[in-house]
């Protein structure tokens, strides 16, 4: 028969085990389906301008069987956004485009822009999640290539969004002329920041009243250059907000890039070279099919209402 001390130890061990099981059940079976919209207001428009509603979506990591996620993304059209910013990692499976077509269809015709994450080029693979604590992840396997061309054709030709991978463009939304520039996935060193000054110089910006910078991964080198290039606001994804967080903590446990951990999710500001601009890092909507969990970090999209200064 166990001693009193032994019984206490067994009781404590059982309690810890129960908490662990409960957390796993919550994170895998419940929280990853608790989709939420984060709402913010930014006073960055010229005086007298009408409000502009910007929908920021990121990291859908779509698989074809994820019908609950697809239906929720489709419901975001009811927010009546004037502009959509998509910060990449749309695909989560070789057949993920099937689900994306269902999810994004109601956003067709709303002006928008997008950049790529690595999962728009290659399917995810199993990996040890604890390795993220040692720093940004590295690719050491031969990934399964995805049909990025078909994805881009859907986003541009069908939905009408503009490709911002290492380039710039201008668009009209809600009566404003918007300039936007972006880079491909900086986590894979696909960003070509050196081409952006020329891309911006080639645009007719005489009537532009708002300039947006868009990146998948919010590495500091990218954020600094975006400010130097005149971004009025910056949008990013990639971090998943840490995906697993200590409830109530302002910091993520990991960010998978070099952004400060207290800026790995949500709206903050980024300062460089004497300028400070809003930075919105989306915690994203999905997750890898090999890590189907969210804990203390609900899946999300952001609705940012831009208002006059």
Backbone bond lengths (Angstrom), bond angles and torsions (degrees), N, CA, C in turn:
res aa  C-N    CA-C-N  psi(-1)  N-CA   C-N-CA  omega(-1)  CA-C   N-CA-C  phi
1 X - - - 1.468 - - 1.527 109.23 -
2 X 1.341 118.57 133.80 1.457 120.79 -179.23 1.518 111.68 -62.15
3 X 1.318 115.49 146.74 1.455 121.42 173.67 1.525 109.28 -71.02
4 X 1.357 117.72 165.63 1.470 119.23 176.53 1.527 112.53 -54.92
5 X 1.350 116.22 -40.25 1.468 118.79 178.52 1.514 110.91 -65.60
6 X 1.348 115.87 -37.68 1.452 119.24 179.13 1.511 111.85 -67.02
7 X 1.357 115.86 -39.73 1.462 118.93 178.58 1.521 110.88 -64.21
8 X 1.334 116.15 -38.03 1.464 119.97 178.33 1.525 110.75 -63.52
9 X 1.344 115.56 -42.23 1.458 119.65 179.58 1.521 111.57 -64.51
10 X 1.344 115.99 -41.50 1.464 119.54 179.02 1.522 111.26 -65.30
11 X 1.338 116.04 -39.19 1.467 120.00 178.62 1.525 110.50 -63.69
12 X 1.342 115.62 -43.35 1.461 119.38 179.02 1.523 111.04 -63.79
13 X 1.344 115.93 -41.68 1.456 119.77 179.30 1.523 110.96 -63.60
14 X 1.322 116.28 -40.51 1.465 120.02 178.43 1.521 111.06 -64.72
15 X 1.344 116.16 -38.46 1.466 119.88 179.61 1.521 110.88 -65.46
16 X 1.343 115.89 -43.48 1.462 119.69 178.35 1.524 110.36 -61.94
17 X 1.336 115.96 -42.38 1.455 119.70 178.69 1.515 112.19 -62.43
18 X 1.342 115.79 -40.18 1.466 119.61 -179.95 1.521 111.05 -65.77
19 X 1.342 115.89 -40.37 1.468 119.36 177.86 1.524 110.24 -63.30
20 X 1.340 116.21 -42.32 1.459 119.84 179.02 1.513 112.34 -62.21
21 X 1.326 116.40 -44.12 1.460 120.52 178.47 1.521 110.47 -63.57
22 X 1.352 116.16 -42.98 1.460 119.86 179.43 1.511 112.19 -62.31
23 X 1.345 115.79 -41.30 1.464 119.65 178.92 1.522 111.12 -64.32
24 X 1.335 116.09 -40.37 1.463 119.29 179.35 1.524 111.05 -65.71
25 X 1.315 116.66 -42.23 1.465 120.38 178.64 1.521 110.27 -61.79
26 X 1.353 115.99 -43.45 1.465 120.03 179.56 1.526 111.10 -64.01
27 X 1.327 116.46 -49.68 1.457 120.49 -174.41 1.510 113.70 -68.32
28 X 1.341 116.44 -37.16 1.462 120.26 -177.23 1.523 111.78 -88.17
29 X 1.325 116.06 -40.34 1.465 118.80 -171.75 1.505 115.70 -97.47
30 X 1.345 118.31 -15.68 1.466 119.82 -173.08 1.525 112.00 -126.88
31 X 1.336 117.60 -63.45 1.466 119.11 -168.50 1.520 113.30 -63.16
32 X 1.307 118.77 -32.78 1.466 118.52 -178.27 1.525 112.52 -67.97
33 X 1.335 116.46 -7.42 1.463 120.41 174.79 1.534 112.35 -106.92
34 X 1.327 117.80 2.21 1.464 121.04 -178.51 1.529 109.62 -89.13
35 X 1.311 115.25 67.72 1.455 121.55 -177.59 1.530 110.60 -64.24
36 X 1.324 115.73 140.14 1.453 119.83 -176.98 1.521 110.36 -141.17
37 X 1.311 115.58 156.39 1.467 122.33 176.31 1.521 108.03 -110.29
38 X 1.318 117.07 122.14 1.464 121.68 173.73 1.534 107.93 -90.63
39 X 1.309 116.39 129.68 1.466 121.76 -176.60 1.527 110.03 -114.41
40 X 1.320 114.87 134.42 1.461 120.78 179.94 1.524 109.00 -140.10
41 X 1.326 115.87 157.66 1.455 122.74 171.62 1.520 108.84 -119.92
42 X 1.326 116.01 135.32 1.459 122.51 178.87 1.517 109.13 -127.12
43 X 1.316 116.73 124.19 1.465 120.58 178.11 1.521 108.99 -95.45
44 X 1.331 114.68 84.01 1.463 120.31 -176.62 1.526 112.57 -129.74
45 X 1.327 118.49 3.40 1.464 121.34 -179.09 1.525 110.58 -90.70
46 X 1.324 116.50 159.72 1.462 119.50 176.84 1.530 111.23 -63.37
47 X 1.319 117.56 152.41 1.475 120.21 177.10 1.526 110.97 -54.96
48 X 1.328 115.08 136.09 1.454 120.87 178.05 1.517 115.29 88.47
49 X 1.334 117.61 -8.26 1.464 120.07 -179.20 1.527 110.69 -72.56
50 X 1.328 115.57 149.64 1.458 120.23 175.02 1.528 109.78 -75.38
51 X 1.313 117.82 152.09 1.466 120.52 177.94 1.527 111.53 -60.27
52 X 1.324 115.38 148.30 1.462 122.73 176.93 1.532 107.36 -125.06
53 X 1.338 115.54 125.75 1.461 120.68 -179.07 1.528 108.57 -98.43
54 X 1.326 116.45 115.60 1.457 122.65 -177.10 1.526 108.96 -107.51
55 X 1.313 116.19 121.16 1.459 122.12 175.41 1.524 108.40 -94.81
56 X 1.326 116.63 120.62 1.460 122.15 179.66 1.519 108.31 -108.22
57 X 1.339 116.20 114.81 1.454 121.81 177.80 1.522 109.07 -119.50
58 X 1.327 116.08 148.06 1.454 119.40 -174.89 1.521 110.26 -158.77
59 X 1.322 115.19 153.37 1.464 122.92 167.82 1.528 112.89 51.22
60 X 1.328 115.38 51.68 1.469 118.97 175.90 1.520 111.44 -66.40
61 X 1.346 117.89 -32.63 1.473 122.30 -179.72 1.531 110.24 44.70
62 X 1.319 115.28 54.51 1.459 120.81 -168.66 1.525 113.34 -77.05
63 X 1.322 114.27 133.94 1.461 123.00 167.80 1.532 107.55 -115.44
64 X 1.320 118.57 150.87 1.465 119.78 -171.18 1.525 114.47 -63.97
65 X 1.336 118.16 -25.24 1.466 120.51 -176.15 1.529 112.90 -87.00
66 X 1.324 118.88 -0.81 1.465 121.41 -174.31 1.530 110.68 -86.20
67 X 1.325 115.58 68.07 1.461 120.95 -173.12 1.528 112.55 -69.06
68 X 1.338 117.76 -32.99 1.459 119.94 179.33 1.531 110.05 -64.07
69 X 1.306 116.43 -43.89 1.462 121.16 177.75 1.530 110.44 -64.10
70 X 1.311 117.41 -43.31 1.455 120.97 -179.57 1.525 111.39 -60.70
71 X 1.328 116.65 -42.67 1.460 120.27 -179.30 1.523 110.94 -66.07
72 X 1.336 117.36 -37.74 1.465 119.42 -179.39 1.519 110.61 -68.71
73 X 1.321 117.52 -43.77 1.468 119.39 177.86 1.528 110.17 -60.40
74 X 1.322 116.64 -43.41 1.467 119.89 178.72 1.530 111.26 -59.33
75 X 1.331 116.92 -33.43 1.466 120.72 -178.41 1.523 112.69 -69.75
76 X 1.341 117.92 -16.28 1.463 120.52 -179.09 1.526 112.34 -65.22
77 X 1.317 117.49 -19.89 1.465 120.05 177.00 1.526 110.95 -60.55
78 X 1.342 116.99 -25.52 1.463 120.63 179.14 1.528 112.25 -67.16
79 X 1.327 117.53 -14.36 1.465 120.90 175.73 1.522 112.05 -74.40
80 X 1.317 117.50 -9.77 1.460 125.00 178.56 1.531 112.14 56.62
81 X 1.329 117.30 53.89 1.466 118.63 178.39 1.522 111.57 -68.66
82 X 1.323 115.36 149.55 1.457 121.59 174.47 1.522 111.50 -91.52
83 X 1.329 116.54 -19.42 1.463 121.52 -173.89 1.526 107.60 -154.68
84 X 1.327 116.17 144.63 1.462 121.58 179.91 1.523 109.15 -120.75
85 X 1.331 116.17 133.07 1.456 122.60 172.03 1.519 107.70 -117.01
86 X 1.330 116.07 120.06 1.467 122.73 -178.91 1.528 107.45 -113.26
87 X 1.341 117.13 115.04 1.462 120.11 -175.34 1.532 113.25 -101.33
88 X 1.328 116.98 30.36 1.456 120.42 162.02 1.514 118.00 91.19
89 X 1.339 114.26 -175.43 1.468 123.50 -170.73 1.527 110.74 52.82
90 X 1.330 114.75 50.50 1.467 120.69 176.89 1.522 111.77 -70.08
91 X 1.319 116.72 -36.66 1.459 121.97 -171.19 1.523 111.39 -93.62
92 X 1.325 115.45 141.75 1.452 120.72 176.12 1.512 112.81 -132.79
93 X 1.356 115.99 8.88 1.459 121.60 -175.37 1.531 106.57 -166.20
94 X 1.311 115.99 154.62 1.460 119.58 -179.05 1.522 112.43 -58.96
95 X 1.340 116.67 -29.24 1.462 120.73 178.31 1.525 111.61 -104.31
96 X 1.318 117.26 22.70 1.453 120.92 -176.03 1.509 114.29 -64.04
97 X 1.343 117.87 -25.08 1.454 120.15 -178.62 1.525 111.75 -61.62
98 X 1.332 117.60 -29.26 1.473 120.15 176.63 1.522 110.55 -57.37
99 X 1.329 116.31 -46.63 1.454 120.25 179.28 1.513 112.90 -70.27
100 X 1.328 117.03 -36.21 1.461 119.92 179.17 1.522 111.72 -63.82
101 X 1.315 116.52 -37.24 1.465 119.01 178.51 1.518 110.75 -59.84
102 X 1.328 116.86 -41.75 1.464 120.08 178.48 1.524 111.09 -69.62
103 X 1.337 116.62 -38.67 1.457 120.27 -174.71 1.522 112.83 -72.46
104 X 1.326 117.29 -43.13 1.461 121.21 -172.58 1.521 113.69 -91.71
105 X 1.321 118.63 -10.89 1.467 120.91 -174.77 1.530 113.29 -52.16
106 X 1.350 120.21 -42.60 1.476 118.82 -178.92 1.529 113.91 -66.84
107 X 1.337 118.09 -11.88 1.467 121.66 178.61 1.524 111.56 -91.16
108 X 1.315 117.66 1.47 1.458 122.36 -178.87 1.527 110.35 -58.26
109 X 1.327 115.61 132.40 1.455 120.87 177.00 1.514 114.60 91.66
110 X 1.336 118.02 -12.31 1.460 120.93 175.10 1.526 107.69 -82.90
111 X 1.320 119.45 126.31 1.461 119.45 -178.97 1.527 110.85 -55.00
112 X 1.327 116.18 141.28 1.454 119.55 -178.55 1.508 112.44 -162.29
113 X 1.332 115.27 169.56 1.457 123.08 178.28 1.519 108.59 -138.66
114 X 1.333 115.94 159.26 1.462 119.75 179.17 1.515 110.79 -150.34
115 X 1.332 114.78 155.96 1.457 123.05 169.40 1.519 107.90 -130.90
116 X 1.326 115.49 167.59 1.459 120.72 -178.73 1.523 112.04 -95.41
117 X 1.328 114.82 145.57 1.443 122.62 157.85 1.521 107.68 -104.26
118 X 1.318 117.37 169.91 1.468 119.79 -177.04 1.512 112.15 -61.60
119 X 1.357 117.20 -28.28 1.456 119.81 -179.59 1.519 113.19 -76.53
120 X 1.323 117.16 0.20 1.466 119.98 168.74 1.521 111.01 -87.03
121 X 1.319 116.07 -6.96 1.467 121.90 179.03 1.523 112.99 -114.29
122 X 1.327 117.01 -30.94 1.461 120.58 -174.81 1.516 110.04 -140.62
123 X 1.330 116.20 141.04 1.456 121.85 -179.95 1.525 110.13 -69.77
124 X 1.331 117.30 151.80 1.463 119.78 179.26 1.523 110.71 -69.96
125 X 1.323 114.87 163.04 1.465 121.05 177.58 1.517 108.68 -139.73
126 X 1.324 117.79 159.66 1.471 119.21 179.23 1.518 111.11 -62.14
127 X 1.347 115.91 141.01 1.461 120.61 175.50 1.524 109.02 -153.08
128 X 1.302 115.80 160.04 1.459 121.81 -179.52 1.526 108.97 -78.26
129 X 1.360 119.08 114.28 1.468 119.59 -176.23 1.513 113.20 -65.80
130 X 1.339 118.44 -23.07 1.463 120.16 -178.76 1.527 111.89 -68.97
131 X 1.346 117.54 -17.85 1.464 119.70 179.27 1.526 112.20 -68.30
132 X 1.350 116.94 -18.79 1.454 118.84 177.82 1.525 111.66 -63.77
133 X 1.356 117.47 -25.01 1.453 119.98 -179.26 1.522 111.85 -71.78
134 X 1.325 118.19 -13.94 1.461 121.21 179.08 1.525 112.26 -91.91
135 X 1.334 117.50 1.28 1.455 121.19 178.78 1.515 110.72 128.65
136 X 1.347 117.49 178.02 1.462 121.37 179.69 1.523 111.79 -52.82
137 X 1.325 115.58 140.33 1.463 121.08 -173.76 1.522 111.51 -68.86
138 X 1.323 115.29 154.96 1.453 122.71 177.20 1.529 109.21 -120.58
139 X 1.322 116.29 146.48 1.461 121.31 177.36 1.526 108.79 -91.62
140 X 1.343 116.20 119.94 1.457 119.82 -179.84 1.523 112.10 -123.88
141 X 1.325 116.86 6.43 1.455 120.65 179.49 1.522 108.65 -115.72
142 X 1.310 116.15 173.67 1.459 121.49 176.15 1.517 108.19 -94.74
143 X 1.334 119.17 101.56 1.453 120.73 -173.71 1.522 112.30 -71.44
144 X 1.333 114.23 155.81 1.464 120.46 175.74 1.526 108.96 -78.82
145 X 1.330 119.21 118.64 1.468 120.03 -177.92 1.526 111.48 -68.89
146 X 1.320 115.04 146.37 1.456 121.88 177.77 1.522 109.50 -108.31
147 X 1.319 115.91 165.29 1.461 120.84 179.25 1.526 108.29 -86.01
148 X 1.328 115.48 78.71 1.460 120.95 -178.46 1.522 110.82 -63.98
149 X 1.321 116.93 -33.20 1.455 119.90 178.66 1.516 112.43 -61.05
150 X 1.343 116.60 -41.34 1.462 120.01 178.42 1.526 110.96 -66.68
151 X 1.332 116.70 -39.11 1.460 120.29 176.62 1.523 110.52 -61.11
152 X 1.336 116.95 -48.88 1.459 120.34 -178.02 1.520 111.65 -64.60
153 X 1.326 116.60 -36.73 1.461 119.77 177.67 1.527 110.75 -62.52
154 X 1.328 116.53 -40.89 1.464 119.94 177.85 1.524 110.96 -64.58
155 X 1.332 116.77 -46.28 1.463 120.00 -176.74 1.521 112.20 -67.01
156 X 1.328 117.55 -36.72 1.464 120.35 -176.78 1.526 112.29 -89.97
157 X 1.325 117.23 -55.07 1.462 120.88 -172.93 1.521 112.27 -75.40
158 X 1.330 117.28 -38.46 1.461 120.75 -176.81 1.529 111.29 -86.70
159 X 1.339 116.92 -52.72 1.459 119.58 -176.43 1.524 112.52 -82.57
160 X 1.343 117.86 -27.87 1.454 121.05 -179.54 1.515 114.53 89.89
161 X 1.340 117.28 17.25 1.461 120.59 178.66 1.519 111.06 -84.85
162 X 1.325 116.86 160.59 1.458 122.67 -178.83 1.532 110.50 -103.44
163 X 1.318 115.01 138.28 1.457 123.23 178.03 1.533 108.66 -81.12
164 X 1.345 116.52 120.70 1.469 121.21 -178.67 1.523 112.80 -109.36
165 X 1.312 118.60 16.81 1.454 120.00 -178.54 1.529 110.42 -68.26
166 X 1.335 115.35 103.87 1.464 122.86 179.01 1.529 112.61 59.12
167 X 1.328 114.46 41.52 1.464 119.53 178.83 1.521 109.40 -157.95
168 X 1.331 115.87 -174.76 1.462 122.37 -176.89 1.517 109.41 -142.38
169 X 1.331 115.28 159.30 1.456 120.20 179.97 1.520 109.21 -155.59
170 X 1.333 116.45 170.61 1.462 121.98 170.30 1.522 108.17 -126.03
171 X 1.330 116.08 146.46 1.454 122.36 -179.52 1.518 109.04 -146.03
172 X 1.333 115.86 158.77 1.457 122.01 174.70 1.525 109.11 -103.50
173 X 1.337 115.69 136.60 1.465 121.05 176.00 1.518 108.63 -153.29
174 X 1.315 115.85 129.69 1.467 122.46 177.08 1.527 112.05 52.58
175 X 1.331 116.18 36.84 1.454 120.51 176.66 1.512 114.79 82.17
176 X 1.329 118.04 4.38 1.453 121.86 178.69 1.514 110.84 -112.05
177 X 1.324 115.89 150.62 1.455 121.81 171.79 1.524 107.44 -96.34
178 X 1.332 116.58 119.64 1.455 122.99 -175.22 1.516 109.61 -112.95
179 X 1.313 116.38 131.70 1.462 121.61 168.73 1.522 107.73 -100.07
180 X 1.328 116.14 139.31 1.463 120.38 179.45 1.521 108.78 -140.42
181 X 1.316 115.63 141.56 1.459 120.44 176.61 1.520 108.68 -138.78
182 X 1.336 116.05 157.72 1.452 118.12 -176.44 1.509 112.55 -161.67
183 X 1.327 114.51 176.03 1.462 122.00 177.92 1.518 110.01 -132.82
184 X 1.315 115.28 155.84 1.452 121.00 171.52 1.525 108.76 -73.99
185 X 1.324 116.86 179.87 1.461 122.29 -165.84 1.533 113.40 -58.93
186 X 1.334 115.16 108.78 1.466 120.42 178.21 1.523 111.96 -68.37
187 X 1.328 117.87 -20.64 1.467 120.44 178.25 1.519 111.45 -66.29
188 X 1.334 116.28 -24.26 1.463 121.43 176.83 1.533 111.71 -105.99
189 X 1.327 115.43 12.72 1.469 120.99 -178.50 1.523 111.85 59.90
190 X 1.318 116.52 33.54 1.461 121.19 176.48 1.519 112.11 -91.65
191 X 1.327 117.36 -4.17 1.461 120.21 179.28 1.525 109.83 -71.64
192 X 1.310 116.03 138.98 1.464 122.57 178.07 1.527 107.76 -124.23
193 X 1.312 113.62 71.20 1.454 119.35 -176.57 1.524 112.69 -59.68
194 X 1.328 115.90 -28.01 1.467 119.48 -175.99 1.530 112.71 -67.86
195 X 1.352 118.32 -18.92 1.465 119.39 -178.52 1.524 112.22 -89.06
196 X 1.319 117.74 -12.07 1.457 119.76 -173.12 1.529 113.56 -69.37
197 X 1.334 120.25 -39.37 1.476 117.40 177.70 1.524 112.72 -56.63
198 X 1.329 117.01 -41.95 1.463 119.81 178.45 1.513 112.07 -67.15
199 X 1.360 115.92 -39.21 1.466 119.47 179.37 1.524 110.63 -63.48
200 X 1.319 117.46 -40.77 1.459 120.67 179.03 1.525 111.22 -69.72
201 X 1.332 116.16 -37.80 1.467 119.56 -179.35 1.516 112.39 -65.39
202 X 1.339 116.62 -24.82 1.466 120.24 -178.43 1.526 112.73 -79.57
203 X 1.336 117.32 -9.38 1.458 120.76 -177.30 1.526 110.99 -87.39
204 X 1.323 115.32 151.34 1.459 121.07 168.75 1.525 106.99 -85.79
205 X 1.317 116.47 103.91 1.465 120.97 -175.90 1.522 111.97 -108.37
206 X 1.325 116.28 20.51 1.463 119.96 -175.14 1.528 112.02 -63.11
207 X 1.324 118.32 -30.64 1.458 120.88 -178.42 1.528 112.38 -111.55
208 X 1.314 118.04 11.20 1.469 121.47 -179.73 1.523 110.24 -72.14
209 X 1.315 116.86 131.17 1.466 121.71 178.97 1.524 112.44 -115.96
210 X 1.348 117.75 -5.17 1.458 120.87 -177.57 1.525 108.20 -151.18
211 X 1.332 116.92 134.18 1.461 121.86 179.83 1.524 109.17 -124.78
212 X 1.335 116.28 125.90 1.463 122.44 -176.74 1.521 110.39 -115.82
213 X 1.329 116.35 139.80 1.455 122.50 173.13 1.519 109.54 -108.97
214 X 1.337 117.20 134.64 1.467 121.98 -172.60 1.520 109.89 -130.98
215 X 1.327 116.36 126.88 1.457 122.26 178.14 1.515 109.36 -142.07
216 X 1.323 116.49 151.90 1.459 118.46 172.23 1.522 109.67 -74.96
217 X 1.323 117.18 -60.49 1.464 121.66 -175.84 1.526 109.97 -98.30
218 X 1.342 118.14 125.47 1.468 121.04 -175.45 1.528 113.16 -86.14
219 X 1.320 115.38 63.20 1.464 118.90 174.72 1.531 109.27 -71.63
220 X 1.327 115.78 148.08 1.461 119.73 -174.62 1.522 112.27 -62.12
221 X 1.327 117.63 -35.01 1.469 118.98 -179.93 1.525 110.62 -62.35
222 X 1.336 115.88 -35.84 1.462 120.48 179.50 1.523 110.35 -70.50
223 X 1.321 116.92 -47.55 1.460 120.65 -178.99 1.526 111.03 -60.55
224 X 1.322 116.98 -41.85 1.468 120.27 179.29 1.523 111.41 -62.99
225 X 1.325 116.89 -46.05 1.461 119.78 179.32 1.525 111.67 -65.04
226 X 1.329 116.98 -37.17 1.465 119.90 178.87 1.525 110.71 -61.08
227 X 1.323 116.93 -40.18 1.468 119.16 177.51 1.525 110.10 -65.61
228 X 1.329 116.45 -43.23 1.465 119.50 178.25 1.521 111.77 -60.47
229 X 1.323 117.24 -30.28 1.458 121.65 -178.91 1.526 112.78 -84.30
230 X 1.329 117.46 -0.13 1.457 120.54 172.60 1.507 116.38 96.86
231 X 1.336 119.06 17.39 1.458 120.45 178.76 1.527 110.48 -61.46
232 X 1.326 116.59 134.48 1.460 122.10 173.08 1.521 111.61 -87.05
233 X 1.323 117.12 -20.99 1.460 123.30 175.68 1.519 107.47 -158.03
234 X 1.339 116.08 152.47 1.457 122.15 -176.74 1.524 108.65 -125.96
235 X 1.343 115.10 138.56 1.457 121.97 179.61 1.528 109.33 -121.76
236 X 1.344 116.53 138.65 1.462 121.42 -179.32 1.521 109.95 -150.96
237 X 1.327 115.10 167.08 1.463 122.11 175.81 1.513 109.62 -137.65
238 X 1.342 116.75 -129.42 1.461 124.86 169.53 1.528 115.41 77.09
239 X 1.324 118.59 -42.18 1.465 121.29 -169.50 1.519 113.51 -74.06
240 X 1.332 118.19 -21.83 1.464 123.72 -170.29 1.529 110.89 57.84
241 X 1.335 116.87 17.40 1.450 120.45 -177.68 1.512 113.08 64.81
242 X 1.324 115.84 15.50 1.455 121.47 -172.74 1.520 111.98 96.26
243 X 1.335 116.46 -24.31 1.469 125.74 178.93 1.524 112.53 69.58
244 X 1.313 118.09 -43.92 1.467 122.51 173.44 1.522 106.89 -122.81
245 X 1.338 116.34 118.25 1.451 121.58 -176.65 1.524 110.56 -128.26
246 X 1.314 115.88 157.51 1.459 120.75 169.93 1.521 107.03 -75.22
247 X 1.326 119.22 118.66 1.475 120.61 -176.29 1.529 111.32 -53.20
248 X 1.329 115.13 130.90 1.453 121.23 179.03 1.513 114.85 87.34
249 X 1.338 117.93 -10.53 1.456 119.83 -179.21 1.521 109.98 -78.19
250 X 1.345 117.66 138.13 1.465 119.86 177.73 1.521 112.79 -76.48
251 X 1.323 118.00 -9.34 1.458 121.47 -176.12 1.521 111.07 -113.51
252 X 1.328 114.25 142.34 1.463 119.41 169.42 1.525 108.75 -74.14
253 X 1.324 115.94 158.73 1.460 120.19 174.66 1.523 110.82 -77.78
254 X 1.333 115.86 -35.99 1.461 122.45 177.49 1.524 107.83 -142.42
255 X 1.340 116.76 158.37 1.460 121.54 177.33 1.523 112.22 -128.57
256 X 1.329 117.81 -13.51 1.469 123.61 -179.09 1.525 112.19 60.05
257 X 1.332 116.17 27.11 1.459 123.57 171.56 1.523 106.43 -166.62
258 X 1.325 117.56 -171.67 1.461 118.68 -173.35 1.520 114.26 -98.71
259 X 1.331 118.11 15.90 1.457 119.53 176.07 1.533 108.53 -70.90
260 X 1.336 119.22 145.02 1.465 120.28 175.62 1.529 111.16 -55.60
261 X 1.328 116.25 142.08 1.463 120.74 -172.35 1.526 112.76 -64.40
262 X 1.345 117.55 -24.85 1.462 118.50 178.57 1.528 112.13 -82.04
263 X 1.344 117.18 0.88 1.460 120.81 175.91 1.532 111.82 -118.44
264 X 1.331 116.03 16.85 1.465 120.52 -177.48 1.519 113.02 -81.05
265 X 1.330 117.04 -1.59 1.463 120.82 176.54 1.516 109.09 -153.28
266 X 1.326 116.05 136.99 1.449 120.73 170.77 1.511 115.07 91.00
267 X 1.322 114.03 -170.71 1.465 121.96 -176.48 1.522 109.95 -90.35
268 X 1.329 115.58 128.38 1.462 121.86 173.92 1.528 106.41 -143.86
269 X 1.319 116.92 -159.88 1.454 120.35 174.83 1.520 108.96 -130.78
270 X 1.341 115.45 156.41 1.450 121.40 176.54 1.524 108.29 -128.08
271 X 1.325 115.49 129.52 1.459 120.91 -176.84 1.518 110.16 -115.05
272 X 1.317 115.44 138.76 1.471 121.22 177.61 1.520 108.26 -165.64
273 X 1.317 115.60 138.07 1.461 120.42 174.05 1.507 114.34 58.44
274 X 1.321 117.48 31.06 1.453 120.68 177.93 1.514 115.01 86.44
275 X 1.333 117.87 0.46 1.466 121.29 177.56 1.525 109.32 -116.91
276 X 1.336 115.68 147.01 1.464 122.45 175.99 1.513 107.80 -128.64
277 X 1.332 116.95 126.37 1.466 120.70 -177.94 1.527 109.99 -130.34
278 X 1.331 116.85 156.76 1.467 119.65 175.96 1.528 111.22 -66.01
279 X 1.319 115.03 142.73 1.467 122.72 176.80 1.517 107.87 -129.71
280 X 1.328 116.38 120.63 1.463 120.06 176.35 1.523 109.31 -112.10
281 X 1.331 115.97 115.38 1.460 122.11 177.69 1.529 107.55 -107.71
282 X 1.312 115.80 112.09 1.457 120.15 -179.28 1.519 110.81 -78.13
283 X 1.331 116.21 135.42 1.465 121.16 173.03 1.518 111.89 -74.52
284 X 1.324 116.83 -7.22 1.462 120.22 172.39 1.509 114.31 83.22
285 X 1.313 113.58 165.20 1.455 121.52 -174.84 1.526 111.95 -97.63
286 X 1.320 117.29 -30.51 1.466 119.78 -171.45 1.510 113.79 -120.29
287 X 1.311 113.53 -156.42 1.459 123.02 -177.58 1.518 106.73 -165.43
288 X 1.311 116.04 163.07 1.459 119.48 174.49 1.529 109.54 -62.86
289 X 1.330 116.37 143.74 1.470 119.20 176.82 1.521 110.95 -65.37
290 X 1.332 117.16 -13.39 1.465 120.91 178.12 1.524 112.34 -95.42
291 X 1.321 117.66 -1.23 1.466 122.05 176.58 1.525 108.35 -140.74
292 X 1.338 117.44 65.54 1.465 121.25 -172.35 1.525 112.34 -80.87
293 X 1.317 116.42 70.77 1.464 120.19 -176.93 1.521 109.86 -148.59
294 X 1.326 115.57 145.40 1.455 124.16 167.57 1.530 105.69 -138.29
295 X 1.334 116.20 132.09 1.462 119.23 178.67 1.522 108.27 -142.75
296 X 1.327 116.04 120.40 1.446 120.61 -176.53 1.508 112.68 67.35
297 X 1.335 117.45 19.52 1.468 121.72 -174.17 1.526 108.92 -158.61
298 X 1.308 116.02 82.06 1.461 120.28 -175.76 1.533 111.56 -63.73
299 X 1.318 117.24 150.19 1.466 120.29 171.20 1.519 109.63 -65.60
300 X 1.334 116.50 143.49 1.459 118.11 -169.66 1.522 113.36 -151.04
301 X 1.316 113.26 159.55 1.460 123.56 161.32 1.521 106.36 -126.49
302 X 1.328 117.16 164.93 1.465 121.04 -179.06 1.520 110.01 -121.11
303 X 1.322 116.02 139.29 1.454 121.37 171.15 1.533 106.96 -117.32
304 X 1.319 115.22 111.70 1.467 120.82 -178.98 1.522 108.93 -107.64
305 X 1.310 116.14 119.62 1.460 121.07 176.78 1.518 108.37 -93.45
306 X 1.320 115.94 114.45 1.457 121.68 179.92 1.525 108.64 -88.51
307 X 1.341 115.79 128.92 1.454 122.57 -174.62 1.524 109.75 -125.19
308 X 1.349 116.96 162.87 1.472 119.24 176.39 1.526 111.64 -63.52
309 X 1.312 115.14 148.77 1.458 120.56 176.86 1.527 109.37 -62.97
